[in-house]
Structures are given as structure tokens and as C-alpha cells.
Amino acid sequence: MTAPLPRTIRAVDTEQLLDLEREAGAYGFSQRLPVDWLQDHLAPGATHYLFPALVHHLSQGGARLEQHDG
């Protein structure tokens, strides 16, 4: 049996959170809220706690999926 994941992975300040959101957007990850909206609504001196919402395990280690055209 695998060990349970910790509830909190990391604590970050507002600027770090915005940087993570920008990076996620650059890689095309789905985001619930736009970075501009977050910047306008987050308290500048706040601490934000990150926790896992979804964990995905590859069944074949690092095997690559082949893309087929047509």
C-alpha cells in the first residue's frame, strides 16, 4: 500500500503563487481563474497553501505515447 500524500505540499506567498499560475498558463494547464483576476483579488502579504487535487500515475513508468496521424 502506498503512503498517503501530505495534505499541504507547499506554502507560498502571493508573488510565488502568481508566478506558478503564469507558468501553468505557459504550459497550457487548465486554470480556473485568470492570473490578472488573481492579482487583483489576492492579498499581497498572504500565505497560500498548495495541496494536491489530482494525482496521476503512469502505468508504464516513463513510456511515451505515440501520436498517430490520420
FIDO-848737 format. One record per residue: residue number from 1; chain; x, y, z of N, C-alpha, C, CB in turn. Coordinates in steps of 0.05 Angstrom, whole numbers. Glycine has a CB too. Layout:
PT    i  ch     n.u     n.v     n.w    ca.u    ca.v    ca.w     c.u     c.v     c.w    cb.u    cb.v    cb.w
PT  NUM   A       X       Y       Z       X       Y       Z       X       Y       Z       X       Y       Z
...
This chain:
PT    i  ch     n.u     n.v     n.w    ca.u    ca.v    ca.w     c.u     c.v     c.w    cb.u    cb.v    cb.w
PT    1   A      17     -24       0       0       0       0      18      25       0     -19       0      25
PT    2   A      11      44     -16      27      69     -18      20      87       6      22      83     -45
PT    3   A      39     104      13      34     123      35      16     145      25      61     135      45
PT    4   A      -2     155      42     -19     177      34      -3     202      29     -41     182      55
PT    5   A     -13     218      10       0     243       4      -4     263      27     -10     255     -22
PT    6   A      15     280      32      11     301      52     -11     320      43      37     316      58
PT    7   A     -26     331      61     -47     349      54     -36     375      43     -66     354      78
PT    8   A     -15     386      54      -3     410      44      24     404      32       0     431      67
PT    9   A      27     411       7      52     405      -7      72     428      -3      47     402     -37
PT   10   A      62     453      -3      79     476      -2      64     501       6      93     480     -29
PT   11   A      77     519      20      65     545      27      80     566      11      66     551      58
PT   12   A      66     583      -3      79     604     -20      66     631     -14      76     597     -50
PT   13   A      81     652     -20      70     679     -17      55     686     -43      92     700     -11
PT   14   A      42     709     -43      25     716     -66      41     718     -92      12     743     -60
PT   15   A      65     730     -91      81     732    -116      89     705    -127     106     750    -111
PT   16   A      96     687    -109     103     659    -117      79     645    -130     114     643     -94
PT   17   A      56     649    -118      32     637    -129      26     648    -157       8     642    -110
PT   18   A      28     674    -160      23     686    -186      44     675    -207      25     716    -185
PT   19   A      69     672    -199      89     661    -217      82     632    -225     117     661    -203
PT   20   A      72     616    -206      64     589    -212      41     589    -231      57     574    -186
PT   21   A      22     607    -227      -2     608    -245       7     616    -273     -22     629    -234
PT   22   A      26     635    -275      36     643    -302      49     620    -315      55     667    -299
PT   23   A      66     605    -300      80     582    -312      60     561    -321     100     570    -291
PT   24   A      40     556    -305      19     536    -312       5     544    -338      -2     533    -289
PT   25   A      -1     570    -341     -13     580    -365       5     577    -389     -21     609    -362
PT   26   A      31     582    -385      50     579    -407      52     550    -418      78     589    -398
PT   27   A      47     531    -400      48     503    -408      21     492    -417      58     486    -385
PT   28   A       1     510    -416     -26     502    -425     -42     486    -405     -23     486    -450
PT   29   A     -35     487    -380     -52     474    -360     -77     490    -355     -36     470    -333
PT   30   A     -98     475    -350    -124     488    -345    -123     504    -319    -146     466    -344
PT   31   A    -134     528    -320    -134     545    -297    -163     554    -292    -115     569    -300
PT   32   A    -171     555    -267    -198     563    -261    -202     593    -263    -206     554    -233
PT   33   A    -181     608    -256    -183     637    -255    -159     649    -270    -184     648    -226
PT   34   A    -163     671    -285    -141     684    -299    -122     697    -279    -152     705    -318
PT   35   A     -96     698    -286     -76     710    -269     -82     739    -262     -48     708    -282
PT   36   A     -92     754    -281     -99     782    -276    -121     784    -254    -109     795    -302
PT   37   A    -140     766    -255    -161     767    -235    -149     760    -207    -184     747    -242
PT   38   A    -132     740    -206    -119     732    -181    -103     755    -170    -101     708    -185
PT   39   A     -88     768    -187     -71     791    -178     -88     813    -166     -55     802    -202
PT   40   A    -111     818    -177    -129     838    -167    -143     831    -141    -150     845    -187
PT   41   A    -145     805    -135    -162     796    -113    -146     782     -90    -182     777    -122
PT   42   A    -121     776     -94    -105     763     -72     -92     785     -55     -84     745     -84
PT   43   A     -92     779     -29     -78     797     -10     -48     795     -15     -85     791      20
PT   44   A     -34     818     -19      -6     817     -26      12     804      -5       4     845     -29
PT   45   A       5     806      21      22     794      41      13     767      51      24     812      64
PT   46   A      -6     754      37     -17     729      46       1     705      41     -44     725      33
PT   47   A      -4     684      56       9     658      51     -12     640      40      22     646      77
PT   48   A      -6     626      18     -24     608       4     -13     580       7     -28     616     -26
PT   49   A     -31     561      13     -23     534      18     -32     516      -6     -35     523      44
PT   50   A     -12     504     -18     -18     487     -41     -22     458     -32       5     488     -62
PT   51   A     -41     445     -43     -46     417     -37     -54     402     -62     -68     414     -15
PT   52   A     -50     376     -62     -56     360     -87     -86     358     -90     -43     333     -85
PT   53   A     -95     363    -115    -123     359    -121    -127     335    -139    -134     384    -136
PT   54   A    -106     328    -154    -107     305    -172     -79     294    -175    -120     312    -200
PT   55   A     -76     268    -171     -50     256    -175     -53     235    -197     -40     242    -148
PT   56   A     -35     236    -216     -36     218    -239     -11     201    -239     -39     233    -266
PT   57   A     -14     175    -240       9     157    -241       9     143    -268       8     136    -218
PT   58   A      32     143    -281      35     130    -307      37     100    -302      59     140    -323
PT   59   A      22      84    -317      23      55    -312      48      42    -324      -2      43    -324
PT   60   A      61      55    -343      85      43    -355     110      60    -350      80      40    -385
PT   61   A     113      69    -326     137      85    -320     138     110    -337     162      69    -324
PT   62   A     159     115    -351     162     138    -368     156     133    -397     189     150    -365
PT   63   A     141     112    -403     136     105    -431     122     128    -446     119      79    -433
PT   64   A     130     133    -470     119     154    -486      94     144    -501     139     166    -506
PT   65   A      75     161    -504      52     155    -521      58     164    -549      26     168    -510
PT   66   A      52     146    -568      58     154    -596      33     167    -607      66     129    -613
PT   67   A      38     187    -623      16     201    -636      14     191    -665      20     232    -635
PT   68   A     -10     184    -673     -15     173    -700     -29     194    -716     -30     147    -699
PT   69   A     -19     200    -740     -33     219    -758     -53     204    -775     -12     234    -776
PT   70   A     -77     216    -778     -97     205    -796    -110     182    -785     -85     198    -822
